[in-house]
Amino acid sequence: MDKGIRRIAGVAVMAAGIALAAWLVFGPPHDWDGDVRLVRMALGLAATGAISGGARLIFWQPKAERSEAADVA
């Protein structure tokens, strides 16, 4: 995958994760009671994963191109 396409995909995934997180904070899920709270928690974890995955796509670097400082940490 080309670096430009990967970074655009990373930005799109990260924007979707931020939008989902904002909807969970400011949107209708505050009315959810009972077992549906677990769905809200799962959506929050999915938003966190999307933001993390988007950052990984943006700053992805294969092992062959990593510097020695990155391997030490």
Jmol script that loads the backbone (N, CA, C; Angstrom):
load data "model"
ATOM      1  N   MET A   1       0.843  -1.169   0.000  1.00  0.00           N
ATOM      2  CA  MET A   1       0.000   0.000   0.000  1.00  0.00           C
ATOM      3  C   MET A   1       0.897   1.243   0.000  1.00  0.00           C
ATOM      4  N   ASP A   2       0.541   2.201  -0.793  1.00  0.00           N
ATOM      5  CA  ASP A   2       1.294   3.438  -0.895  1.00  0.00           C
ATOM      6  C   ASP A   2       1.194   4.235   0.406  1.00  0.00           C
ATOM      7  N   LYS A   3       2.274   4.972   0.752  1.00  0.00           N
ATOM      8  CA  LYS A   3       2.272   5.738   1.992  1.00  0.00           C
ATOM      9  C   LYS A   3       1.156   6.767   2.034  1.00  0.00           C
ATOM     10  N   GLY A   4       0.906   7.431   0.919  1.00  0.00           N
ATOM     11  CA  GLY A   4      -0.142   8.446   0.868  1.00  0.00           C
ATOM     12  C   GLY A   4      -1.517   7.860   1.107  1.00  0.00           C
ATOM     13  N   ILE A   5      -1.798   6.734   0.470  1.00  0.00           N
ATOM     14  CA  ILE A   5      -3.095   6.081   0.641  1.00  0.00           C
ATOM     15  C   ILE A   5      -3.243   5.583   2.072  1.00  0.00           C
ATOM     16  N   ARG A   6      -2.170   5.029   2.642  1.00  0.00           N
ATOM     17  CA  ARG A   6      -2.216   4.530   4.016  1.00  0.00           C
ATOM     18  C   ARG A   6      -2.486   5.671   4.987  1.00  0.00           C
ATOM     19  N   ARG A   7      -1.846   6.807   4.771  1.00  0.00           N
ATOM     20  CA  ARG A   7      -2.053   7.947   5.673  1.00  0.00           C
ATOM     21  C   ARG A   7      -3.451   8.525   5.538  1.00  0.00           C
ATOM     22  N   ILE A   8      -3.982   8.579   4.319  1.00  0.00           N
ATOM     23  CA  ILE A   8      -5.357   9.058   4.125  1.00  0.00           C
ATOM     24  C   ILE A   8      -6.333   8.108   4.810  1.00  0.00           C
ATOM     25  N   ALA A   9      -6.101   6.799   4.666  1.00  0.00           N
ATOM     26  CA  ALA A   9      -6.956   5.814   5.336  1.00  0.00           C
ATOM     27  C   ALA A   9      -6.843   5.951   6.851  1.00  0.00           C
ATOM     28  N   GLY A  10      -5.643   6.209   7.342  1.00  0.00           N
ATOM     29  CA  GLY A  10      -5.450   6.403   8.780  1.00  0.00           C
ATOM     30  C   GLY A  10      -6.200   7.617   9.300  1.00  0.00           C
ATOM     31  N   VAL A  11      -6.162   8.701   8.552  1.00  0.00           N
ATOM     32  CA  VAL A  11      -6.889   9.912   8.951  1.00  0.00           C
ATOM     33  C   VAL A  11      -8.392   9.642   8.942  1.00  0.00           C
ATOM     34  N   ALA A  12      -8.873   8.912   7.933  1.00  0.00           N
ATOM     35  CA  ALA A  12     -10.305   8.608   7.852  1.00  0.00           C
ATOM     36  C   ALA A  12     -10.748   7.717   9.012  1.00  0.00           C
ATOM     37  N   VAL A  13      -9.959   6.701   9.338  1.00  0.00           N
ATOM     38  CA  VAL A  13     -10.300   5.811  10.442  1.00  0.00           C
ATOM     39  C   VAL A  13     -10.253   6.571  11.763  1.00  0.00           C
ATOM     40  N   MET A  14      -9.249   7.422  11.928  1.00  0.00           N
ATOM     41  CA  MET A  14      -9.139   8.195  13.155  1.00  0.00           C
ATOM     42  C   MET A  14     -10.303   9.179  13.290  1.00  0.00           C
ATOM     43  N   ALA A  15     -10.697   9.811  12.196  1.00  0.00           N
ATOM     44  CA  ALA A  15     -11.836  10.736  12.233  1.00  0.00           C
ATOM     45  C   ALA A  15     -13.122  10.002  12.582  1.00  0.00           C
ATOM     46  N   ALA A  16     -13.293   8.798  12.051  1.00  0.00           N
ATOM     47  CA  ALA A  16     -14.480   8.008  12.376  1.00  0.00           C
ATOM     48  C   ALA A  16     -14.481   7.615  13.856  1.00  0.00           C
ATOM     49  N   GLY A  17     -13.330   7.263  14.389  1.00  0.00           N
ATOM     50  CA  GLY A  17     -13.237   6.918  15.808  1.00  0.00           C
ATOM     51  C   GLY A  17     -13.532   8.107  16.706  1.00  0.00           C
ATOM     52  N   ILE A  18     -13.027   9.277  16.326  1.00  0.00           N
ATOM     53  CA  ILE A  18     -13.297  10.478  17.109  1.00  0.00           C
ATOM     54  C   ILE A  18     -14.776  10.842  17.024  1.00  0.00           C
ATOM     55  N   ALA A  19     -15.376  10.686  15.845  1.00  0.00           N
ATOM     56  CA  ALA A  19     -16.802  10.976  15.689  1.00  0.00           C
ATOM     57  C   ALA A  19     -17.641  10.025  16.540  1.00  0.00           C
ATOM     58  N   LEU A  20     -17.294   8.746  16.565  1.00  0.00           N
ATOM     59  CA  LEU A  20     -18.018   7.782  17.389  1.00  0.00           C
ATOM     60  C   LEU A  20     -17.864   8.113  18.871  1.00  0.00           C
ATOM     61  N   ALA A  21     -16.655   8.473  19.281  1.00  0.00           N
ATOM     62  CA  ALA A  21     -16.434   8.830  20.681  1.00  0.00           C
ATOM     63  C   ALA A  21     -17.214  10.089  21.053  1.00  0.00           C
ATOM     64  N   ALA A  22     -17.244  11.077  20.167  1.00  0.00           N
ATOM     65  CA  ALA A  22     -18.004  12.294  20.442  1.00  0.00           C
ATOM     66  C   ALA A  22     -19.498  11.992  20.529  1.00  0.00           C
ATOM     67  N   TRP A  23     -19.992  11.104  19.670  1.00  0.00           N
ATOM     68  CA  TRP A  23     -21.404  10.737  19.728  1.00  0.00           C
ATOM     69  C   TRP A  23     -21.722  10.017  21.043  1.00  0.00           C
ATOM     70  N   LEU A  24     -20.792   9.174  21.501  1.00  0.00           N
ATOM     71  CA  LEU A  24     -21.017   8.480  22.761  1.00  0.00           C
ATOM     72  C   LEU A  24     -21.029   9.443  23.944  1.00  0.00           C
ATOM     73  N   VAL A  25     -20.214  10.490  23.877  1.00  0.00           N
ATOM     74  CA  VAL A  25     -20.145  11.439  24.981  1.00  0.00           C
ATOM     75  C   VAL A  25     -21.329  12.397  24.961  1.00  0.00           C
ATOM     76  N   PHE A  26     -21.668  12.918  23.783  1.00  0.00           N
ATOM     77  CA  PHE A  26     -22.677  13.970  23.698  1.00  0.00           C
ATOM     78  C   PHE A  26     -24.029  13.502  23.157  1.00  0.00           C
ATOM     79  N   GLY A  27     -24.127  12.264  22.698  1.00  0.00           N
ATOM     80  CA  GLY A  27     -25.329  11.816  22.012  1.00  0.00           C
ATOM     81  C   GLY A  27     -26.311  11.070  22.897  1.00  0.00           C
ATOM     82  N   PRO A  28     -27.248  10.363  22.261  1.00  0.00           N
ATOM     83  CA  PRO A  28     -28.339   9.680  22.943  1.00  0.00           C
ATOM     84  C   PRO A  28     -27.972   8.551  23.912  1.00  0.00           C
ATOM     85  N   PRO A  29     -26.788   7.940  23.881  1.00  0.00           N
ATOM     86  CA  PRO A  29     -26.553   6.790  24.749  1.00  0.00           C
ATOM     87  C   PRO A  29     -26.689   7.066  26.248  1.00  0.00           C
ATOM     88  N   HIS A  30     -26.817   8.316  26.681  1.00  0.00           N
ATOM     89  CA  HIS A  30     -26.994   8.577  28.108  1.00  0.00           C
ATOM     90  C   HIS A  30     -28.308   7.994  28.614  1.00  0.00           C
ATOM     91  N   ASP A  31     -29.251   7.764  27.715  1.00  0.00           N
ATOM     92  CA  ASP A  31     -30.543   7.197  28.098  1.00  0.00           C
ATOM     93  C   ASP A  31     -30.501   5.677  28.197  1.00  0.00           C
ATOM     94  N   TRP A  32     -29.423   5.059  27.762  1.00  0.00           N
ATOM     95  CA  TRP A  32     -29.347   3.615  27.738  1.00  0.00           C
ATOM     96  C   TRP A  32     -29.162   3.080  29.160  1.00  0.00           C
ATOM     97  N   ASP A  33     -30.047   2.182  29.576  1.00  0.00           N
ATOM     98  CA  ASP A  33     -29.988   1.587  30.902  1.00  0.00           C
ATOM     99  C   ASP A  33     -29.921   0.066  30.788  1.00  0.00           C
ATOM    100  N   GLY A  34     -29.607  -0.560  31.890  1.00  0.00           N
ATOM    101  CA  GLY A  34     -29.595  -2.023  31.930  1.00  0.00           C
ATOM    102  C   GLY A  34     -28.401  -2.613  31.199  1.00  0.00           C
ATOM    103  N   ASP A  35     -28.656  -3.706  30.483  1.00  0.00           N
ATOM    104  CA  ASP A  35     -27.586  -4.417  29.787  1.00  0.00           C
ATOM    105  C   ASP A  35     -27.071  -3.657  28.576  1.00  0.00           C
ATOM    106  N   VAL A  36     -27.805  -2.674  28.121  1.00  0.00           N
ATOM    107  CA  VAL A  36     -27.365  -1.904  26.950  1.00  0.00           C
ATOM    108  C   VAL A  36     -26.154  -1.040  27.301  1.00  0.00           C
ATOM    109  N   ARG A  37     -25.916  -0.838  28.601  1.00  0.00           N
ATOM    110  CA  ARG A  37     -24.713  -0.117  29.026  1.00  0.00           C
ATOM    111  C   ARG A  37     -23.459  -0.825  28.527  1.00  0.00           C
ATOM    112  N   LEU A  38     -23.530  -2.163  28.465  1.00  0.00           N
ATOM    113  CA  LEU A  38     -22.375  -2.927  27.977  1.00  0.00           C
ATOM    114  C   LEU A  38     -22.125  -2.657  26.497  1.00  0.00           C
ATOM    115  N   VAL A  39     -23.191  -2.422  25.737  1.00  0.00           N
ATOM    116  CA  VAL A  39     -23.037  -2.058  24.325  1.00  0.00           C
ATOM    117  C   VAL A  39     -22.348  -0.707  24.218  1.00  0.00           C
ATOM    118  N   ARG A  40     -22.731   0.211  25.098  1.00  0.00           N
ATOM    119  CA  ARG A  40     -22.089   1.526  25.099  1.00  0.00           C
ATOM    120  C   ARG A  40     -20.603   1.392  25.422  1.00  0.00           C
ATOM    121  N   MET A  41     -20.262   0.543  26.388  1.00  0.00           N
ATOM    122  CA  MET A  41     -18.860   0.332  26.729  1.00  0.00           C
ATOM    123  C   MET A  41     -18.106  -0.290  25.551  1.00  0.00           C
ATOM    124  N   ALA A  42     -18.722  -1.246  24.881  1.00  0.00           N
ATOM    125  CA  ALA A  42     -18.083  -1.880  23.726  1.00  0.00           C
ATOM    126  C   ALA A  42     -17.873  -0.871  22.601  1.00  0.00           C
ATOM    127  N   LEU A  43     -18.845   0.019  22.397  1.00  0.00           N
ATOM    128  CA  LEU A  43     -18.671   1.057  21.385  1.00  0.00           C
ATOM    129  C   LEU A  43     -17.542   2.014  21.762  1.00  0.00           C
ATOM    130  N   GLY A  44     -17.408   2.308  23.040  1.00  0.00           N
ATOM    131  CA  GLY A  44     -16.300   3.144  23.497  1.00  0.00           C
ATOM    132  C   GLY A  44     -14.953   2.482  23.253  1.00  0.00           C
ATOM    133  N   LEU A  45     -14.880   1.182  23.503  1.00  0.00           N
ATOM    134  CA  LEU A  45     -13.636   0.457  23.229  1.00  0.00           C
ATOM    135  C   LEU A  45     -13.350   0.401  21.728  1.00  0.00           C
ATOM    136  N   ALA A  46     -14.407   0.272  20.923  1.00  0.00           N
ATOM    137  CA  ALA A  46     -14.230   0.272  19.468  1.00  0.00           C
ATOM    138  C   ALA A  46     -13.734   1.621  18.989  1.00  0.00           C
ATOM    139  N   ALA A  47     -14.241   2.702  19.577  1.00  0.00           N
ATOM    140  CA  ALA A  47     -13.778   4.049  19.210  1.00  0.00           C
ATOM    141  C   ALA A  47     -12.305   4.222  19.575  1.00  0.00           C
ATOM    142  N   THR A  48     -11.930   3.738  20.754  1.00  0.00           N
ATOM    143  CA  THR A  48     -10.526   3.809  21.170  1.00  0.00           C
ATOM    144  C   THR A  48      -9.637   3.001  20.223  1.00  0.00           C
ATOM    145  N   GLY A  49     -10.102   1.824  19.843  1.00  0.00           N
ATOM    146  CA  GLY A  49      -9.346   0.996  18.899  1.00  0.00           C
ATOM    147  C   GLY A  49      -9.230   1.636  17.530  1.00  0.00           C
ATOM    148  N   ALA A  50     -10.292   2.309  17.082  1.00  0.00           N
ATOM    149  CA  ALA A  50     -10.252   2.972  15.781  1.00  0.00           C
ATOM    150  C   ALA A  50      -9.258   4.131  15.800  1.00  0.00           C
ATOM    151  N   ILE A  51      -9.239   4.889  16.888  1.00  0.00           N
ATOM    152  CA  ILE A  51      -8.293   6.002  16.991  1.00  0.00           C
ATOM    153  C   ILE A  51      -6.862   5.466  17.024  1.00  0.00           C
ATOM    154  N   SER A  52      -6.644   4.420  17.799  1.00  0.00           N
ATOM    155  CA  SER A  52      -5.311   3.816  17.884  1.00  0.00           C
ATOM    156  C   SER A  52      -4.887   3.206  16.546  1.00  0.00           C
ATOM    157  N   GLY A  53      -5.812   2.517  15.880  1.00  0.00           N
ATOM    158  CA  GLY A  53      -5.504   1.922  14.577  1.00  0.00           C
ATOM    159  C   GLY A  53      -5.237   2.970  13.514  1.00  0.00           C
ATOM    160  N   GLY A  54      -5.967   4.077  13.561  1.00  0.00           N
ATOM    161  CA  GLY A  54      -5.714   5.159  12.619  1.00  0.00           C
ATOM    162  C   GLY A  54      -4.335   5.755  12.808  1.00  0.00           C
ATOM    163  N   ALA A  55      -3.934   5.944  14.066  1.00  0.00           N
ATOM    164  CA  ALA A  55      -2.587   6.456  14.341  1.00  0.00           C
ATOM    165  C   ALA A  55      -1.521   5.471  13.870  1.00  0.00           C
ATOM    166  N   ARG A  56      -1.804   4.184  14.028  1.00  0.00           N
ATOM    167  CA  ARG A  56      -0.847   3.174  13.572  1.00  0.00           C
ATOM    168  C   ARG A  56      -0.706   3.181  12.051  1.00  0.00           C
ATOM    169  N   LEU A  57      -1.823   3.433  11.351  1.00  0.00           N
ATOM    170  CA  LEU A  57      -1.759   3.520   9.890  1.00  0.00           C
ATOM    171  C   LEU A  57      -0.988   4.762   9.442  1.00  0.00           C
ATOM    172  N   ILE A  58      -1.187   5.862  10.145  1.00  0.00           N
ATOM    173  CA  ILE A  58      -0.518   7.107   9.761  1.00  0.00           C
ATOM    174  C   ILE A  58       0.987   6.992   9.972  1.00  0.00           C
ATOM    175  N   PHE A  59       1.406   6.457  11.107  1.00  0.00           N
ATOM    176  CA  PHE A  59       2.828   6.429  11.464  1.00  0.00           C
ATOM    177  C   PHE A  59       3.436   5.040  11.316  1.00  0.00           C
ATOM    178  N   TRP A  60       2.878   4.213  10.420  1.00  0.00           N
ATOM    179  CA  TRP A  60       3.348   2.848  10.224  1.00  0.00           C
ATOM    180  C   TRP A  60       4.746   2.848   9.631  1.00  0.00           C
ATOM    181  N   GLN A  61       5.593   1.959  10.170  1.00  0.00           N
ATOM    182  CA  GLN A  61       6.944   1.807   9.645  1.00  0.00           C
ATOM    183  C   GLN A  61       7.316   0.328   9.736  1.00  0.00           C
ATOM    184  N   PRO A  62       7.636  -0.285   8.596  1.00  0.00           N
ATOM    185  CA  PRO A  62       7.981  -1.716   8.638  1.00  0.00           C
ATOM    186  C   PRO A  62       9.266  -1.959   9.426  1.00  0.00           C
ATOM    187  N   LYS A  63       9.432  -3.189   9.898  1.00  0.00           N
ATOM    188  CA  LYS A  63      10.611  -3.524  10.693  1.00  0.00           C
ATOM    189  C   LYS A  63      11.911  -3.301   9.923  1.00  0.00           C
ATOM    190  N   ALA A  64      11.886  -3.499   8.623  1.00  0.00           N
ATOM    191  CA  ALA A  64      13.096  -3.345   7.820  1.00  0.00           C
ATOM    192  C   ALA A  64      13.586  -1.904   7.800  1.00  0.00           C
ATOM    193  N   GLU A  65      12.697  -0.931   7.993  1.00  0.00           N
ATOM    194  CA  GLU A  65      13.070   0.473   7.927  1.00  0.00           C
ATOM    195  C   GLU A  65      13.230   1.121   9.296  1.00  0.00           C
ATOM    196  N   ARG A  66      13.040   0.384  10.368  1.00  0.00           N
ATOM    197  CA  ARG A  66      13.128   0.959  11.703  1.00  0.00           C
ATOM    198  C   ARG A  66      14.564   1.280  12.070  1.00  0.00           C
ATOM    199  N   SER A  67      14.722   2.300  12.884  1.00  0.00           N
ATOM    200  CA  SER A  67      16.052   2.662  13.349  1.00  0.00           C
ATOM    201  C   SER A  67      16.410   1.810  14.577  1.00  0.00           C
ATOM    202  N   GLU A  68      17.669   1.844  14.962  1.00  0.00           N
ATOM    203  CA  GLU A  68      18.111   1.076  16.121  1.00  0.00           C
ATOM    204  C   GLU A  68      17.492   1.617  17.404  1.00  0.00           C
ATOM    205  N   ALA A  69      17.249   2.913  17.479  1.00  0.00           N
ATOM    206  CA  ALA A  69      16.645   3.510  18.674  1.00  0.00           C
ATOM    207  C   ALA A  69      15.238   2.983  18.890  1.00  0.00           C
ATOM    208  N   ALA A  70      14.498   2.722  17.820  1.00  0.00           N
ATOM    209  CA  ALA A  70      13.141   2.199  17.954  1.00  0.00           C
ATOM    210  C   ALA A  70      13.152   0.756  18.434  1.00  0.00           C
ATOM    211  N   ASP A  71      14.171  -0.010  18.073  1.00  0.00           N
ATOM    212  CA  ASP A  71      14.246  -1.404  18.492  1.00  0.00           C
ATOM    213  C   ASP A  71      14.626  -1.534  19.959  1.00  0.00           C
ATOM    214  N   VAL A  72      15.368  -0.573  20.492  1.00  0.00           N
ATOM    215  CA  VAL A  72      15.796  -0.621  21.893  1.00  0.00           C
ATOM    216  C   VAL A  72      14.608  -0.372  22.815  1.00  0.00           C
ATOM    217  N   ALA A  73      13.748   0.544  22.427  1.00  0.00           N
ATOM    218  CA  ALA A  73      12.600   0.906  23.285  1.00  0.00           C
ATOM    219  C   ALA A  73      11.553  -0.112  23.231  1.00  0.00           C
TER     220      ALA A  73
END
end "model"
wireframe off; spacefill off
backbone 0.3
color backbone group
